[in-house]
Amino acid sequence: MKKEMIILPRTKKGVSIMIGYVLLITIAVAMGAVTYQWMKTYVPTESLSCPDGVSILIKDANYIDDKLTVTLKNNGRFNISGYFIYANDNDQGLATIDLSGYTPRGVNREGKVLFSSINGDTRNLFSPSDEETHEFNLGSSGISSIYSIEITPTRFQEQDNKIRFISCGELKAKEIVTFNALCVADTCNDLRYECGAWNDGCGEALDCGTCIGGDVCDGTGTCVPPGACTDTCLILGYECGSICGVTCLPGCNTGYTCASGHCISVCGDGVVASDEECDDGDLIDGDGCSGICEEETGWTCDDNEPSSCSSVPPVVPTCQNYCIYLGIYSNGNCRQNEGQCTVSGEVHEPDLDYLCTASPISDTCCCAP
């Protein structure tokens, strides 16, 4: 008996299901590829940061007659392009007053002060050991006072063949500003410091003591357990003293003392430091070397330590100036004649009469005690 093979006809429904599965797989693959490419753009790349060894030091900062003068030093191992500068007008809170717009130095739209005045310059020009002094004219700023400033160094670095700007936010340098006139010194209580050697705001060292019980002094003048103290000399830009129980090297030269991690000159110790014109071993005005170790008008001081100062004759040889030089007549009035010197108990200086007889002055003389 002959058997016949029965072939069932294909149905449109089966073909449609197969095509649907193929399309679904194709769409899923395409969406997966798109999603992968999209997610790649959101995968965080390694963040840019300043290399270890970047550091900036505020060597000096003073404010007088609406002018802030800041001396900076690159005390790190890498070049720096510029810095952000913010001020605080009291001893509370953070430094939030932007000072970048008050200097003739190059300032770009990000508000950083550049060491280059060329627009668009992306070079790191401030080299290790370089020093620069920048002035900020604040007369039109509305700022009535400045207590402290904070400076954050910046750099340009290359990444992915592009030059990118970096703020070294973790490497801030802070300095209490010195007022050059009638400065009122801060105390440890004013600054809320428990320990450490600090600048009193008038350029003098302020000793706030040491910690007890095994605690160490951190960068805020607070005694904390060693494990909780993370400040370092490099981070704070310290060149002397100690932080968190670790000594910063090198120390200060003779004639200087350590305050706020910086070496400041000691006026009145008889040692002439590099930023002193003289030092006669005291802080008395009127003896030629003033209480801030500057030569006083009409005096000259030698290079000895301590300094020895003497009054100098006036440059212009006039009767009035010579009488002032003698130290007798503050207003420079000469005597009318030799007899007046005798009456006043003084001595006539005949060899110097020529200073007081030139026309239109006549019949006058200089007298000495």
Buried (B, 14 or more C-beta within 10 A) or exposed (E): EEEEEEEEEEEEEEEEEEEEEEEEEEEEEEEEEEEEEEEEEEEEEEEEBBEEEBBBBBBBBBBEEBBBBBBBBBBBEBBBBBBBBBBBBEEEEEBEBEBBEBBEBBBBEEEBBBBBEEEEBBEBBBEBEBEEEBEBEBEEBEBEEBBBBBBBBBBBBEEEEEEEBBBBEEBBBBBBBBBBEEBEEBEBEEBEBBBBBBBBBBBBBBBBBBBEEEBBBBBEBBBBEEEEBEBEBBBBBBBBBBBBEBEBEEEBEEBBBBBBBBBBBBBBBBBBBEBBBBBBBBEEEEBBBBEBBBBBEBBBBEEEBBBBBEBEEBEEEBBBBBBBBBEBBEEBEBBBEBEBBEEEEBEBBEEBBEBBEEEEBEEBBBBBE
